[in-house]
Amino acid sequence: MQALVQRLSLYGKLNGHQGCVNAISFNSTGELLASGSDDRQIMLWDWAAQKLKLSYQSGHTDNVFQAKFMPFTDDSKIISSSADCQVRLSLRQENGSVETKRLSKHQGRVHSLAIEPGSPYIFYSCGEDGFIQHYDLRSHSATKLFYCSSFAENSRSSSVGLNVMVIDPRNPNYFSVGGGDVYARLYDIRKYQVSASTKEGNPANYFCPRHLIGKDDVRITALAYSNTSELLVSYNDELIYLFQRNMGLGPKFVPPTSEDSPSSPEAQVYSGHRNFRTVKGVNFFGSNDEYVISGSDCGHIFIWKKKSCEVVHMMVGDRHVVNQLESHPLIPILATCGIEKNVKLWSPSSDDITPLPNNVQEIMEGNRQGREDHSRVSFSPDVIMHVLRLHRRQAHVYVERRYNREDSGSDGNDEDDEREGYLLGFSDGDPAEDGENARECNIS
């Protein structure tokens, strides 16, 4: 398998979106790929032929964060979520048209959708309001199950804003969520009735690296489960950690008031990348999840061997930032997206094993140094979430500006577009070369 991984190279690009691509998802057979963007369009691709099959307005009024096929529906039902706080259902008609309708609305942006494995009806959403919502497409109902409570005494809210939710494929009764603090929370869905509720959820377990316990300036951007229930946790401007099921802190965990952290087995650590400018995904790769993959602020895709935590392959995935990565369900194909307005496809098509870049140590050292320099500034969870919202707001302004240029007949300039796309990222605090929009992302 490693020889295939080290032969991964660019297979093609799917061009069509007019904004940053935030969402990519294969259907169950792997024949189609769905993408969602800041342009509020959802596109369905025959990725192998690199052809657009269908493009339609999602019905969302802001950036699309997720777009997923419901299984066993002949790919006729697609669910989506957005910065507009909505969760929507798209229904593909036999005549080729698409009808969309709203299923629910959170009181905050909706970053993640999780489909019950094998179910054509049941899925869940989580958002910045901290709530987990349950959906059953047979009744077109949406129900608040519970909210994720915060440990922080100085937080403005009793709930934790959520970025991601994943269901354990080996035991779908369990799911994990992560967001505005350092703790990945594991819940047992059997403990919650599908009836309207505003109650606080009670986690069955918590996962957190020992040195991050009690920290209030780090948050979770992504989670992923392996096919053996291992949990990957990716942190903003920190590292990626792999937890076995026995590495939890227990259901009655409370952050210690002293410097002493509770004893727990050490998680495996994956380093070299940087996850600061945008909300990065993380995933497994390989038929048996033998590899860990992540994007980076340096524009590279990092691939680590899971057992050894060794970087075995790197690819330039974006001129600026790689955000999301999605593995094909059956074969060693990888789809990625970032600040650029396309989806990139990677296949083991190189004739030779590709060595790591000559400057790999320089790249990783630059990422490490940037992370350490930034760690000297401490942000509260509320400030971190505010910066995320500011980032998304700028993305919306960027798209509107682009549309206005096109409507007025402006020829536009691709380099200017890419420069604006880059400015949507977070700044390390260096002054922008020009324009006020770039400075809006700085916190001093």
C-alpha positions in Angstrom: 0.0 0.0 0.0 2.8 2.4 0.8 4.1 2.2 -2.8 0.7 3.3 -4.0 0.5 6.1 -1.5 4.0 7.4 -2.6 2.8 7.3 -6.3 -0.1 9.6 -5.6 -0.1 12.5 -8.1 -2.5 14.9 -9.6 -5.2 13.1 -11.7 -7.2 16.2 -12.6 -9.1 19.3 -11.5 -12.8 19.9 -11.3 -13.3 23.5 -12.3 -16.7 25.2 -12.1 -17.2 26.9 -8.7 -16.9 30.6 -8.4 -15.8 30.6 -4.8 -13.8 28.5 -2.3 -14.8 24.9 -2.2 -15.7 23.8 1.4 -17.5 20.5 0.9 -16.6 17.3 -1.0 -18.2 13.9 -0.7 -18.4 10.7 -2.7 -21.6 8.8 -3.1 -21.7 5.2 -1.8 -20.4 3.6 -5.0 -17.7 6.2 -5.5 -19.0 7.1 -9.0 -20.1 10.6 -8.2 -18.6 13.4 -6.2 -20.6 16.3 -4.7 -19.0 19.7 -4.0 -20.3 22.7 -2.2 -18.9 26.2 -2.2 -19.0 29.8 -1.1 -20.9 30.5 -4.3 -23.8 28.6 -2.7 -23.9 26.1 -5.6 -23.9 22.3 -5.2 -22.2 20.5 -8.1 -22.3 16.8 -8.9 -19.4 15.4 -10.8 -18.4 12.3 -12.8 -15.0 12.6 -11.3 -13.3 9.9 -13.4 -14.3 11.7 -16.6 -13.8 15.1 -14.9 -17.2 16.2 -16.2 -19.9 18.2 -14.5 -23.1 16.2 -14.3 -25.4 18.7 -12.5 -25.1 22.2 -10.9 -27.9 23.8 -9.0 -28.6 26.5 -6.5 -28.6 25.0 -3.0 -31.2 27.3 -1.6 -28.7 28.4 1.0 -28.1 32.2 1.4 -24.5 31.8 2.6 -21.5 29.6 2.1 -22.2 25.8 1.8 -20.2 23.9 4.4 -21.5 20.3 3.8 -23.1 18.4 0.9 -23.7 14.7 1.2 -25.6 12.0 -0.7 -28.1 10.0 1.4 -27.3 6.3 0.8 -29.8 3.9 -0.9 -31.7 6.7 -2.5 -30.3 6.3 -6.0 -28.4 9.5 -5.3 -31.6 11.4 -5.6 -31.4 13.0 -2.1 -28.6 15.3 -1.0 -28.4 17.0 2.4 -26.5 20.2 2.9 -25.6 22.7 5.6 -24.4 26.3 5.6 -23.2 29.4 7.3 -26.9 30.6 7.0 -27.7 28.2 9.9 -29.9 26.1 7.7 -30.0 22.3 7.0 -31.6 21.6 3.6 -32.7 18.7 1.5 -32.2 18.6 -2.3 -34.5 16.2 -4.3 -33.3 15.3 -7.8 -36.3 14.9 -10.2 -36.5 12.5 -13.1 -36.6 15.4 -15.5 -33.2 16.6 -14.3 -34.5 19.5 -12.1 -33.8 19.8 -8.4 -36.2 20.9 -5.7 -34.7 22.1 -2.4 -36.4 22.7 1.0 -35.4 23.7 4.5 -35.5 21.0 7.1 -34.4 23.0 10.1 -32.4 26.0 11.3 -29.9 26.2 14.1 -29.2 29.3 16.0 -25.6 29.3 14.6 -23.7 28.2 11.6 -24.0 24.5 10.8 -20.6 23.0 10.1 -21.2 19.3 10.1 -23.7 16.6 9.0 -23.4 12.9 10.0 -25.4 10.2 8.3 -26.4 7.1 10.2 -24.4 4.3 8.5 -26.5 2.5 5.9 -29.7 4.6 6.6 -31.5 6.4 3.7 -33.5 8.4 6.3 -31.6 9.2 9.5 -28.9 11.8 9.9 -27.7 14.4 12.4 -26.4 18.0 12.4 -24.4 20.1 14.8 -23.6 23.8 14.8 -22.2 26.8 16.6 -25.2 26.9 18.9 -23.9 23.7 20.5 -27.0 21.6 19.7 -27.2 18.2 18.1 -30.3 17.8 15.9 -31.8 14.5 14.7 -33.6 14.1 11.3 -35.8 11.5 9.8 -36.6 12.0 6.2 -39.7 9.7 6.4 -41.4 12.4 8.5 -39.3 15.3 7.3 -38.9 16.1 11.0 -36.0 17.7 12.8 -35.6 17.4 16.6 -33.1 19.0 19.0 -31.6 16.1 21.0 -29.4 18.0 23.5 -26.8 20.7 23.7 -23.1 20.2 24.3 -22.2 21.9 27.6 -19.1 23.9 28.3 -16.6 23.6 31.2 -15.6 27.2 30.9 -16.8 29.4 33.7 -16.1 32.6 31.9 -17.8 31.6 28.7 -20.7 33.8 27.4 -22.7 30.6 26.8 -23.3 27.4 28.7 -22.9 25.5 25.4 -19.8 24.7 23.2 -20.0 25.8 19.6 -19.5 22.7 17.5 -17.5 22.2 14.3 -17.8 18.5 13.6 -19.7 15.4 14.4 -18.7 11.8 13.4 -20.5 8.5 13.9 -18.5 5.4 14.8 -18.9 3.1 11.8 -18.2 0.0 13.9 -20.9 0.9 16.5 -23.3 3.5 15.2 -24.8 4.0 18.6 -21.8 6.1 19.4 -20.8 9.4 18.0 -18.3 12.1 18.8 -18.4 15.9 18.5 -15.8 18.6 18.8 -15.6 22.4 18.5 -14.9 25.4 20.7 -12.7 23.7 23.4 -10.1 20.9 23.6 -12.4 18.0 24.5 -13.8 15.5 22.0 -17.0 14.3 23.5 -18.4 10.8 22.9 -22.1 10.2 23.3 -24.4 7.2 23.3 -27.4 7.9 21.1 -29.5 5.3 23.0 -29.6 7.6 26.0 -31.5 10.3 24.2 -35.1 10.2 23.1 -36.1 11.7 19.7 -38.4 14.3 21.2 -38.0 18.0 21.5 -35.4 18.8 24.1 -33.2 21.6 25.3 -31.4 19.5 27.9 -27.7 19.2 28.4 -26.0 16.1 27.0 -24.1 13.7 29.2 -21.0 12.4 27.4 -20.1 8.7 27.8 -16.4 9.7 27.5 -14.0 12.5 26.8 -10.8 12.5 24.8 -8.0 15.1 25.0 -4.2 15.0 25.0 -2.8 15.3 28.5 -0.9 18.5 27.9 -4.0 20.3 26.5 -6.4 19.5 29.4 -7.6 22.8 30.9 -6.3 24.9 27.9 -8.8 27.6 26.8 -7.0 28.8 23.6 -7.2 25.7 21.5 -10.2 24.2 19.7 -11.1 21.1 17.6 -11.6 21.6 13.9 -12.0 18.0 12.7 -12.6 14.4 13.8 -12.5 11.1 12.0 -13.2 7.5 12.9 -11.3 4.6 11.5 -13.0 1.3 10.7 -11.7 0.0 14.1 -13.2 2.9 16.2 -9.9 4.8 16.5 -10.6 8.5 16.8 -8.5 11.2 15.1 -8.7 14.7 16.5 -7.2 17.7 14.7 -6.7 20.9 16.7 -6.5 24.5 15.5 -2.8 25.6 15.5 -1.9 22.4 17.4 -1.3 18.9 16.2 -3.3 15.8 15.2 -3.9 13.0 17.8 -5.0 9.4 17.4 -7.0 7.9 20.4 -7.8 4.2 21.0 -11.1 3.5 22.6 -9.4 2.9 26.0 -7.7 6.3 26.1 -10.7 8.3 27.3 -10.8 10.4 30.4 -14.1 8.8 31.6 -17.7 10.0 31.7 -17.3 11.9 35.0 -14.2 13.9 33.9 -13.9 17.4 35.2 -11.0 19.6 34.3 -8.6 19.8 37.3 -8.2 23.1 39.0 -4.5 22.5 39.6 -1.6 21.9 37.2 -2.0 18.2 37.7 -3.7 16.4 34.8 -5.4 13.1 35.1 -3.3 10.1 34.0 -4.3 8.6 30.7 -2.4 6.7 27.9 -0.6 9.0 25.5 -2.2 9.4 22.1 -0.2 9.0 18.9 0.8 12.4 17.4 1.1 13.6 13.8 3.1 16.7 13.1 4.7 18.7 10.4 1.6 20.5 9.0 -0.1 23.7 10.3 -3.8 24.2 10.9 -4.4 27.8 11.6 -5.8 29.9 8.7 -9.0 28.0 8.1 -11.0 25.1 9.4 -9.0 22.0 8.3 -10.4 18.5 7.9 -8.6 15.3 8.8 -9.1 11.8 7.5 -7.9 8.2 7.1 -6.6 6.8 3.9 -6.1 3.2 2.7 -8.2 0.1 2.5 -7.6 -0.6 6.2 -7.1 3.1 7.3 -3.3 2.6 7.4 -2.6 6.3 6.8 -3.6 9.7 8.2 -4.1 12.7 5.9 -4.5 16.4 6.5 -4.2 19.7 4.6 -1.9 22.5 5.7 -1.5 26.3 5.6 1.6 25.8 3.6 -0.5 24.4 0.7 0.7 20.8 1.1 -1.2 17.6 1.6 0.5 15.6 4.4 0.2 11.8 4.5 1.5 10.0 7.6 1.8 6.3 8.2 -0.6 5.6 11.0 1.5 3.3 13.1 4.8 5.1 12.9 3.5 8.7 12.6 6.1 9.1 9.9 5.4 11.5 7.0 5.6 9.3 3.9 4.3 11.6 1.2 3.6 15.2 0.5 1.8 16.9 -2.4 1.2 20.5 -3.3 -2.5 20.7 -3.1 -3.2 24.4 -3.3 -1.4 27.7 -3.9 -2.4 28.8 -0.4 -4.2 26.4 1.9 -5.6 22.9 1.7 -8.8 22.5 3.8 -10.7 19.3 3.1 -9.8 15.8 2.0 -12.1 12.9 1.1 -11.1 9.3 0.4 -12.8 7.3 -2.3 -14.9 4.5 -0.6 -13.4 1.7 -2.7 -10.2 2.6 -4.5 -7.0 4.7 -3.6 -8.4 7.9 -5.0 -8.3 11.2 -3.0 -10.3 14.4 -3.5 -9.1 17.7 -1.9 -10.1 21.3 -1.9 -8.9 24.6 -0.4 -8.8 28.3 -1.1 -8.6 27.8 -4.9 -12.0 27.4 -6.6 -11.7 23.8 -7.7 -11.6 20.2 -6.5 -8.3 18.3 -7.1 -8.2 14.6 -7.7 -5.2 12.4 -6.8 -4.5 8.9 -8.0 -1.5 6.5 -7.8 -0.6 7.3 -11.4 3.0 8.2 -11.1 5.4 5.8 -12.7 7.9 6.1 -9.9 7.7 6.5 -6.1 7.8 10.2 -5.4 10.3 11.2 -2.7 9.5 13.8 -0.1 10.4 17.4 -1.2 14.0 18.4 -0.9 13.0 21.2 1.4 10.7 19.0 3.6 12.5 19.8 6.8 12.3 23.6 6.0 8.6 23.3 5.3 7.9 21.5 8.5 10.1 23.8 10.5 8.4 26.8 9.1 5.0 25.4 10.1 6.3 24.5 13.6 7.9 28.0 14.1 4.7 29.7 13.0 2.7 27.6 15.4 5.0 28.3 18.3 5.2 32.1 17.6 1.4 32.3 17.5 1.0 30.2 20.7 2.5 33.1 22.7 -0.8 35.0 22.1 -3.7 33.5 24.1 -7.2 33.7 22.8 -10.4 32.8 24.6 -12.8 30.3 22.9 -15.3 33.2 22.2 -12.6 35.2 20.4 -11.6 32.1 18.4 -15.2 31.5 17.3 -15.5 35.2 16.5 -12.5 35.0 14.2 -14.0 32.0 12.4 -17.2 34.0 11.8 -15.2 37.0 10.6 -13.4 34.7 8.2 -16.6 33.4 6.8 -18.1 36.9 6.5 -15.1 38.0 4.5 -15.7 35.0 2.2 -19.2 36.1 1.6 -18.1 39.7 0.8 -15.5 38.3 -1.6 -18.2 36.3 -3.5 -20.5 39.3 -3.7 -17.7 41.5 -5.0 -16.9 38.9 -7.7 -20.5 38.7 -8.8 -20.7 42.5 -8.9 -17.7 42.6 -11.2 -19.2 40.0 -13.5 -22.5 41.8 -13.6 -20.9 45.1 -14.5 -19.0 43.5 -17.4 -15.6 43.6 -15.8 -13.1 41.2 -17.4 -11.8 40.4 -13.9 -8.3 39.2 -13.2 -7.5 35.7 -12.1 -4.5 36.8 -10.1 -6.6 39.3 -8.3 -9.3 36.7 -7.6 -6.7 34.3 -6.1 -5.1 37.1 -4.0 -8.6 37.9 -2.6 -9.2 34.2 -1.9 -5.9 34.1 0.0 -6.8 37.1 2.1 -9.8 35.2 3.4 -7.4 33.2 5.5 -6.2 34.2 9.0 -3.2 36.3 9.4 -0.3 35.6 11.6 -0.3 39.2 12.5 1.8 40.6 9.7 0.4 43.7 8.1 -1.3 43.2 4.8 0.4 44.6 1.7 -2.6 46.4 0.6 -6.4 46.6 1.3 -8.3 46.9 4.5 -10.1 43.6 4.2 -6.9 41.7 5.0 -6.3 43.6 8.2 -9.8 42.8 9.4 -8.7 39.2 10.1 -5.9 40.3 12.4 -6.3 40.3 16.2 -3.8 42.4 18.1 
